[in-house]
Amino acid sequence: MLLLAALLIGVSTVVQSVNICDQCLCDDLQPYLIDCSQKGLTHHFAEDDWTETLTLKNISSETGLDVRFDNNKIKRVKRFPELNIESLSFMKNSIDTVENSAFADLKTLKTLDLSHNQLDANGLPELALYGIFNSSEYYYPLPVMYLSLSHNNLHSIDKDLFDHLPYLQTLDLSYNPLTVLGSTSQAISSLRNLQVLDLANTQLKNIPEGMLHDLKHLQSLSLANNHFTSVPHEISNSHNLTVLDLDGNKFETLDHTSFMGLDNLTELHISHMATLKVIESRTFGSLKKLRVLQCHHNRKLRRLSDGAFMGITEDPQHWPVQELYLNDNGLTVIDKALASWTYVEIIDMQGNPFNCNCDIQWMAEDLVTQIEQTTPALLTNIRCATPESMRDRLISTLSYEHEEFIPCMTGSKNLNGDYVIPSYRYQATGIIILSIGVILIVIGLSIITVIVVKRRAIAHALMAHQQIRYERADTDEEEFRDSYSPYHINRKV
């Protein structure tokens, strides 16, 4: 006899589970693969009417059932018999069709997982998630609170598909080739009690205007690994959003307009972006409740403004950010003015190509010491990348060698042994040079003006005293020549 693969049935309302992995039920449990994780028994059954399996006396009277048909070859979900199932999973089958009102008789169903199948818009029709139709021409709603349709082939969803899911709180549509939301946005906007929405890996480039406007309870939104080139403006309508995941998109710059309106955001993910280069001043200034910033593995991120958090708080002692992950970016320096570091509990800046000149002295002497006291495991890969003589050197070791920074602070040698002036002194020197240049220009212009004025005065004086002499034109040529010869002039003088 073929070994039985079990249907995992758990009672969620009591702390116990019901297993139907009995050998005596082997014949009755055909024609489905039922998976029993405790015994590890598996078997493939032919495609047939399986609803009788669920009406066996062993389970028909149970309440709070957790029923799993995972990892089988089921292609079609038929209408379920009336059972007290709370959690139902068809994950990793070959389902391409869900019959109309397939779950209408499951009056206690809270969790439904149809992920990792082959569903498209035709296989998931408008009536697939409808409730029971009674004599008063009214459809009873389904009590489902969690629905996963991830990893299917959905390019769109019927705008009325979720009409009978008024209690739905979590919707997972990730890993579907949606590309353009269209009717899907209308279906989503109808879920007024939705709290968690996952649209990761759906090839989206934008979010239609108004889609999130009525989702007043939305708290978590994932748009990770899509094709957004800027933060969608529609997100600003999600005023109660607490978690936003934008990992893996195509941003190049983030600025003060990127996260406006997200007054209650506590966790932000902006990592794994191959194109992100700049985070401007005041980018996070409006996120006054931000607790966790995940900004890591952005290899082209070279510029993180020291004013990126400007405006987030007026009192440094009420600094909100508790966890700051800046690891594995392209940062050569992190400015001391960026954050109120004393009040940050977790700081990860490992894996950045730091330029170990005097600009990172504060890190070596202050920040590294703080990390060592709180999370020493996050010190293992804070290293110098440049100059060449310091490559791969742990910055934590520099805090014990203060003498290497003293020349830098006095304008003598830097950590590479070259004579330099600290960056802030370069700025001061530049201002001085510029001022001297302006003064010299003004003096030069003044001298030129005086010279021009004096030359004009001299010219005018000469013209005023010059005598004009007239000669008759009828003198012969020889007299005329003699009168203007040097000898003639001398005789007159």
Secondary structure, DSSP 8 states (H G I E B T S, - for coil): -----B-EEEETTTTEEEE---GGGHHHHTTS-B-BTTTTB-----S---HHHHTSTTTTT-SSEEEE--SS---EE----S--EEEEE--SS---EE-TTTTTT-TT--EEE--SS---TTTS-TTTT---B-TTS-B------EEE--SS--S---TTTTTT-TT--EEE--S---SS-THHHHHHHT-TT--EEE-TTS--S---TTTTTT-TT--EEE-TTS--SS--GGGGG-TT--EEE-TT---SEE-TTTTTT-TT--EEE--S-SS--EE-TTTTTT-TT--EEE----TT--EE-TTTTTTS-S-GGG----EEE-TTS--S---GGGS-GGG-SEEE-TT--EE-SGGGHHIIIIIHHHHHHH-GGGGTT-BEEESGGGTT-BHHHHTT-GGGTHHHHHTSB-TTS-B---HHHHHHHHHHHHHHHHHHHHHHHHHHHHHHHHHHHHHHHHHHH-------TTS-HHHHHHHTSHHHHHHH-
